[in-house]
Amino acid sequence: MFFTYLRRELRRRRKAALVVASGLALGIALVIVVNSVSSGMNQAQDKVLQSLYGLGTDMTVTKAAEAPKSGETGRPRFEFGAKDDGEEQSSDRVMVQGFQTLASSTVAKVAGQKGVADSVGGLSLQVMKVSGEFKRGQFKQGQSGGATRQGGPGGSGGQPQGQVEGGGASFDVNSYSVYGTDVAKQGLGPLTSSKVTKGRTFKTSEADAKVAVADTSYAKEKKLALGGTVKIKGVKYKLIGIATPDSGDAAANLYVPLKQAQTLAGAKNKITTVYVKATDSQQISAVKATIQKNISGTTVTTSADLADTVSGSLSTASDLAANVGKWLSIAVLVAAFLVAGLLTSSAVSRRVREFGTLKALGWKSGRVTRQVVGEAVVNGLVGGALGIAVGLAGAYAVTAISPTLTAELGSGAGGGARGGGMAMGGPGMRQSAGKTLDIALSAPVSATTITLAVGLAVAGGLIAGAFGGWRASRLRPADALRRVE
Amino acid sequence: MYQLRGVTKQYRRGKDTVDALAGVDLTIGDGDRLVIQGPTGGGKSTLLQMLGGLDRPTAGSIELDGVDLAKLPEARLTKFRAESIGFVFQSFNLIPTLNAQENVETALVPLGLKAADRRERAAQALNSVGLGERLGHLPSEMSGGQQQRVAIARALVKNPKVLLADEPTGNLDESMRDEIMDVLETMWKELGLTFIMVTHDSSIARRAPRLVTIRKGRITITENSKAV
């Protein structure tokens, strides 16, 4: 009887049922789309962060920023010795990224902190290679002199009449990044954001070997071949692998063993960054606080801190999804629940005689209420099914269109970005200040989202049913019959 | 047997208190047939609702077989209605979305019968009122007289002790009225139940052996020796 009655009533009031279901469907579809787009935003941000951090890194430890000492400009300086005219001259300048280093022993100290599962140190370098030639100018004597003499410093005495023509300098500046990897612990750190697609990665026995892995884009640009050599500050390294980043840009152009990087930079037993994996991803804030408290002079940057430094359309869209989208969904859902409740309550008012009669026949209030709630829940489930269909279509459309979002790393992120994570976070971070990454947005729908949608549908039905059921349960048969006689 | 003592029912109407029933004393024996008459607003329907356990008196007692309905808890009063009282209403009060058989079944739902038993008994009840061919028809597909027959079948399908009818012919034309009255009187005779009916119709009232007239909440009882 319950289902027969329910089915017939819903069929009779299908227009009202459709209105209720459509309202709920709209709210649920919005929740699905907003949730899936938010999830897509998070994935996009994760991709951006992964390109900086590598997989599995929960936070980085770097040296706290210090004010530059007087007399230090912090700018690279190149010196060239005098050479013959037209002869190519070059100078490699290897700089520690951020000019701030920590002692290698910091890695062990960090590893000893509570809540730290693993840690590894790395040294980020920026190499600037300046190469080119000076050309002396030619002294041209005035018409009275007739002869031509070389000008420039140290010219012969006398009072030559004429002028220096030509000469000058032509130099190329080639800047690239090098990351010193701890070959004994390659499961953590920036190199994990790339896959070695050609050749191989480092062996643990190559702690101080002159071998290198190149980023695929850099290798292509510089025409580096596997098995060939690459020169850094005059030192030749054998190219043993080509790494392709999983997404975005690579963390560095070249990867070398940590000891080699330290030697190149003259930074023995120094590192720029400690990459940390926490034992519990829910306790990252606590671990951060512990490290900062116990290891003085360090700055700990978590993924969340780093996420704050992402700006551009990705950040804007993420904020929109998180704020406007969330509140819009909630507003639509609340409105849909209210409308469903009021329509159900109104339907009960129109069926006063029906329910009064059933109570007169001996139906308990609970049975009448169950009937009303049952109808409302079915309405909710129909709305849920419609909402899930529309929501999935919306999410599919977003994924199909794949709008490109731009993530600007580090720039415009306020003081925290430069002072905190970005400037010292590791390879790629300094270089990424102001760098933009294009990420295609997708809208993945998870099982959790579908479960949430079903839960909302049932909740919507129950709320609507509660409105109507409450009214129905309060009906006294005599009043119900009297009101319609 | 019904035993009503000092039954009073007061309603608030704005600031005023209206006495729908003012100290009604009445005894109705098992198997009696009684008609309640009176002007509109005189308290007829209120008295019928008290007898059917649909409402409680403000004061007094309504005993049926020694049980005071006025003091029964709500759950027991509901059970009492489900088992002992059959109602027939002026507007039939059928559920519009359920067919004739399902409408009759609604009276058996509170008794906890199995679906198959419910269907069988509902079909028998409809057969007994001459609607055996109309089991699957919706109320909207039937005439007023047929709808009232369905309502009568619904009232009687559970074999109640008491049949209460509130203006059962009020919405019917003359031929239908006689048809319905014939059905009701036949059922009363065959089943031996107590039959109490409210009506405005004097011609129907004259057919009853006992007439209760109610004005301003007070009753007068007339025995009718010329009852049909």
Interface residues (C-beta under 8 A of the other chain):
Chain A: M1 T4 Y5 R8 E9 R11 R12 R353 E354 G356 T357 L358 K359 A360 L361 G362 W363 K364 R367 R476 P477 A478 L481 R482 V484 E485
Chain B: S45 Q49 G52 L54 D55 A75 T78 K79 R81 A82 E83 F87 F89 Q90 S91 N93 I95 P96 T97 L98 E102 E105 T106 A107 V109 P110 L111 A115 R118 R154 D166
